[in-house]
Amino acid sequence: MAVPEEIRTRLSQWCAARVPAGERDQRQIAYTIHGNAITILDRRPPAYPELGPAWSATPMARLVRKPDGWQLDRPAGRGEWRPDATGSDPIELLERVRA
């Protein structure tokens, strides 16, 4: 199941609203999509830019599209996820995540 464009648009707005404009050079909230899973990431600039320009990305939450709605998962360490909540609106589920 592909993620609908409406959800992508709402996700972009949600991510942008998490960090004030004046702080975006030091922190960003972003998302990636792989199949029916959306991973929400806390992105930070490199501590030592001279070693490389890549920002770090720490997973904060994952949304998985299910036939009957969405499931919110939380990181459980070592690439593992634990289910947290289910619902019909992924943005409402993300409101549980404090960025």
N, C-alpha and C positions, 0 to 999 in steps of 0.2 A: 504494500500500500504506500503510495507516494504521499508526501506531505503537501497538502493543498497550498496554493500560492497565498491565500488569505492568512493562513497560519504563519507562513514565512514573514509576511508583512507585519503581522502583530508581534511576532517574536523580535523582529528588528527594532520595533518601537519599544518593546519591553526592555530589551537589552540597553538601548540608548538612554532610557529613562533611569537606569540604575546608577549611573555615574554622572555627576555634574560636569558641564562642559569644561570648566576650569581644571578638572582633574584627569581628563582623558589622555593626557600625555604620560600619566603615571599608572593608569588602570583602565581597563576596558572589560565589558561583559560581552561575550560573543557566543555564537552557536555554530555547530557543525551538524550536518545531516548525513547519515549513513543508512540507506534503506528506509525503514520505518522508525528509526531512532534518532532523536535530536539530543545532542549533548550540549549543555550550557557550560561555558568556560569562563573562568576569571583569568584575564590576561594581564601580565605585568611586563614592563620593559626589562631589558637585560641589566643585571647588577653591574656587569663589567662589559660595556659596549665594545671595548677594544677586542674582546674575544669573539664577538659575533653580534649581529643586529637582531637575532631572533628573540621574540617575546616568549616568555614562559606561558603555559596554559595549564591551569589546574581545573579539573572537572568539578563542578558544583552540583549538578543534577543531570538526570537523563529523563527524557520523555519518550515513551514507546507507544506508538499507535497500535491499538488493538481493534478487533472487529466491533467491539461495543463501546469504544471510547479511548481514553488515554491512561497510561500508568506513569506515575512519577517515581523514579528511583533515586536513591542517594548513594554517594560513594561509600564503599565498605572496605576500601583498602586493596592494594595489589591488583587493581583493575577489576575488582568485583563490585557489584551493585546490589543493594537491598531495596525491595519494594517499600514505598512509603505511603502512597495514596493513589486512588483511581478517580476518574471523573470524565465528564464530557467536554470540558473546556481546558485545553492545555495551559492557557495563560492564567486561569484561576488556580490551577495546580502550582504554577510557578510562584504565585504570590506567597507560598509557604517558604520559599527560598529567600533568605535575607542576603542580598548581595552586598 
